[in-house]
Amino acid sequence: MRNILIIGATSAIAEATARRFAAAGARFHLVGRNAEKLAAIARDLEIRSGQPVAWESLDLDRLDLHPALLERAEHALGGIDVALIAHGILPDQAACQQSVEKTLAAIHTNALSVISLATLLANDFEMRGRGTLIAIGSVAGDRGRQSNYVYGAAKGMVNLFLQGLRNRLSKKGVQVITIKPGFVDTPMTAAFEKKGPLWAQPDQIAKGIVAAVERGRDEAYLPGLWRWIMLVIRHIPEGIFKRLRL
């Protein structure tokens, strides 16, 4: 039985992942903004897992609150085996282009708050010589594109940070996993036209996350087709790439 901390637990991907872990009887500490939704998810997981579920509502942009949050989670669970960092926002690229404040706010939520939590969790796992840290990145972080480079820059920062953590902790018994979804049908992408084979459902991503943990993966493009798509995109020469509308 694993003790699992899920940060951003009300996201569609996090909720679907929790349900899969619950089937194996995991115990949870859930964190998110929406108290009403957290309570509903907690009740559902208690039924699925047969275990009590602790939860709390918190503004994750408040970096100063992170140490106490992790202390409470440790106390509630009796130790954290797996931590999933899944919170984030999809900013309006056009609005960010006209506003330094909006750009920095998006980077704060999608990158700096993730890095803060990952640092604290990594240090705790390193001290104990075990633990699995998972963070939701994005294929958008693999290359800057005009359509979403503010979001992509934040996810790219997270990607590099997790690479460094993995390099540092690989011999310390700590698993660090970067999850890179492509297009996922969630409330965050409600404004998009969701058609075609590149769109996935949250449970598909959740299945891939659980598989990445069980197989000891370092990173996972989900669905797997995105690994090959992004391989091509990363290798387009800049002179050609800057003329494309991506």
C-alpha positions in Angstrom: 0.0 0.0 0.0 1.4 3.4 -1.0 1.0 6.7 0.7 0.4 9.2 -2.0 0.5 13.0 -2.0 -1.4 14.6 -4.9 -0.9 18.4 -5.4 -3.4 19.9 -7.8 -5.7 17.0 -7.1 -8.8 18.5 -8.7 -7.2 18.5 -12.2 -8.7 15.9 -14.5 -5.4 14.0 -15.0 -4.7 14.0 -11.2 -8.2 12.7 -10.4 -8.0 9.9 -13.0 -4.5 8.9 -11.7 -5.8 8.8 -8.1 -8.6 6.5 -9.1 -6.1 4.1 -10.6 -3.9 4.2 -7.5 -6.9 3.8 -5.3 -7.7 0.4 -7.0 -4.5 -0.9 -5.3 -5.6 0.4 -1.9 -3.4 3.5 -1.8 -3.8 6.2 1.0 -4.0 9.8 -0.1 -3.4 13.4 1.0 -5.0 15.7 -1.6 -4.3 19.3 -2.1 -6.0 21.9 -4.4 -7.9 25.2 -4.5 -11.5 24.1 -4.7 -12.6 22.7 -1.3 -15.9 21.5 -2.5 -14.5 19.5 -5.4 -11.7 18.1 -3.2 -14.2 16.8 -0.7 -16.1 15.1 -3.5 -13.0 13.5 -4.9 -11.9 12.4 -1.4 -15.3 10.6 -0.8 -15.0 8.8 -4.1 -11.4 7.7 -3.4 -12.4 6.4 0.1 -15.0 4.2 -1.5 -12.6 3.0 -4.2 -9.6 2.4 -1.9 -11.2 1.4 1.4 -8.9 3.9 3.1 -9.5 7.3 4.7 -8.5 10.2 2.5 -7.1 13.5 3.9 -7.4 16.7 1.9 -6.8 20.4 2.2 -7.5 23.6 0.2 -4.5 25.8 -0.4 -3.2 28.5 -2.7 -0.2 26.8 -4.2 1.1 30.1 -5.5 2.0 30.9 -1.9 5.5 29.4 -1.8 5.9 30.3 1.8 3.1 27.8 2.7 4.8 24.8 1.0 7.0 23.6 3.9 4.1 23.4 6.3 1.9 21.7 3.6 4.4 18.9 3.3 4.8 18.6 7.0 1.0 18.1 7.3 1.0 15.6 4.5 3.8 13.6 6.1 1.9 13.6 9.4 -1.4 12.6 7.9 0.1 9.7 5.9 2.9 8.7 8.2 5.4 9.3 5.4 5.1 10.0 1.7 5.9 7.3 -0.8 4.7 9.0 -4.0 4.2 12.7 -4.7 2.4 13.8 -7.9 2.6 17.5 -8.7 -0.2 18.2 -11.1 -1.4 21.8 -10.7 -1.1 24.5 -13.3 -2.9 26.9 -15.6 -3.1 27.4 -19.4 -2.6 31.1 -19.8 -3.9 33.2 -22.7 -0.9 33.6 -24.9 -2.1 36.8 -26.6 -2.9 38.4 -23.2 0.5 37.5 -21.9 2.2 39.0 -24.9 0.7 42.4 -23.8 1.4 42.0 -20.1 4.6 41.3 -18.2 2.5 40.8 -15.1 0.3 38.1 -16.7 3.4 36.4 -18.2 5.2 36.3 -14.8 2.1 35.1 -13.1 1.8 32.2 -15.5 5.4 31.3 -15.0 5.1 31.5 -11.2 2.2 29.1 -11.2 3.4 26.6 -13.8 7.1 26.7 -13.0 8.2 28.4 -9.8 5.6 26.8 -7.5 6.3 23.4 -9.0 10.1 23.9 -8.5 9.5 24.9 -4.9 7.5 21.8 -4.1 9.8 19.5 -6.1 12.8 20.9 -4.2 11.3 20.3 -0.8 10.0 16.8 -1.7 13.3 15.8 -3.3 15.3 16.8 -0.2 12.9 14.8 2.0 13.1 11.7 -0.3 16.9 12.0 -0.5 17.2 12.1 3.3 15.1 8.9 3.6 16.7 7.2 0.6 13.4 6.4 -1.1 10.4 8.0 -2.8 8.9 8.7 -6.2 8.4 12.3 -7.4 6.2 12.8 -10.5 5.5 16.2 -12.1 3.2 16.9 -15.0 5.1 18.7 -17.7 4.0 19.1 -21.3 5.2 18.5 -24.9 4.9 22.3 -25.1 8.1 22.5 -23.1 10.2 20.8 -25.8 10.3 23.8 -28.1 9.1 27.3 -28.1 6.2 28.0 -30.5 4.5 31.2 -31.1 1.1 29.9 -30.2 2.0 29.1 -26.5 5.5 30.0 -25.7 4.7 31.4 -22.3 3.2 28.1 -21.2 5.9 26.2 -23.0 8.7 28.2 -21.3 7.4 27.4 -17.9 7.0 23.7 -18.7 10.5 23.7 -20.3 11.9 25.1 -17.0 10.2 22.3 -15.1 11.6 19.8 -17.6 15.2 20.9 -17.1 14.8 21.2 -13.4 13.5 17.6 -13.1 16.4 16.4 -15.4 18.8 17.9 -12.9 17.0 16.3 -9.9 17.0 12.9 -11.7 20.8 13.2 -12.3 21.4 14.2 -8.7 19.1 11.6 -7.1 19.4 8.6 -9.4 21.9 6.9 -7.0 20.0 7.9 -3.9 17.0 5.6 -4.2 14.7 8.4 -5.5 12.7 8.1 -8.7 12.0 11.4 -10.6 9.5 11.2 -13.4 8.6 13.8 -16.0 5.2 13.3 -17.6 4.7 15.0 -21.0 1.1 14.9 -22.2 0.1 16.2 -25.5 -3.5 17.4 -26.1 -5.8 16.2 -23.4 -9.6 16.6 -23.2 -9.9 18.5 -19.9 -11.7 21.6 -18.6 -8.4 23.5 -19.1 -8.7 22.9 -22.8 -12.4 23.6 -23.1 -11.9 26.3 -25.7 -10.1 24.0 -28.1 -11.7 22.0 -30.9 -11.1 18.5 -29.7 -10.9 16.4 -32.8 -8.4 13.9 -34.2 -6.2 11.1 -33.1 -3.8 13.4 -31.2 -6.4 14.1 -28.4 -6.4 11.9 -25.4 -8.7 11.4 -22.4 -7.5 11.9 -18.8 -7.7 8.2 -18.0 -5.3 7.4 -20.9 -2.8 9.8 -19.3 -3.4 8.3 -15.9 -2.8 4.8 -17.2 0.5 6.0 -18.6 1.5 7.7 -15.3 0.9 4.5 -13.3 2.9 2.5 -15.9 5.8 5.0 -15.8 6.0 4.5 -12.0 5.8 0.7 -12.2 8.4 0.5 -15.0 10.8 3.0 -13.5 10.6 5.4 -16.4 12.4 8.7 -16.3 10.0 10.5 -18.6 6.9 9.6 -20.4 5.3 11.2 -23.5 1.6 10.5 -23.3 0.2 9.1 -25.5 3.5 7.6 -26.7 3.1 8.9 -30.3 4.1 12.3 -29.0 7.7 11.2 -28.4 8.1 10.8 -32.2 6.1 14.0 -33.1 8.3 16.0 -30.7 11.5 14.4 -32.0 10.7 15.7 -35.4 9.6 19.2 -34.1 12.8 19.5 -32.0 15.0 18.8 -35.0 13.4 21.2 -37.5 16.2 23.8 -38.3 15.5 27.2 -36.7 15.6 29.0 -40.1 12.6 26.8 -41.2 10.9 26.6 -37.9 10.5 30.3 -37.4 8.5 30.5 -40.6 6.1 27.9 -39.5 2.8 28.7 -37.8 2.8 26.3 -34.9 
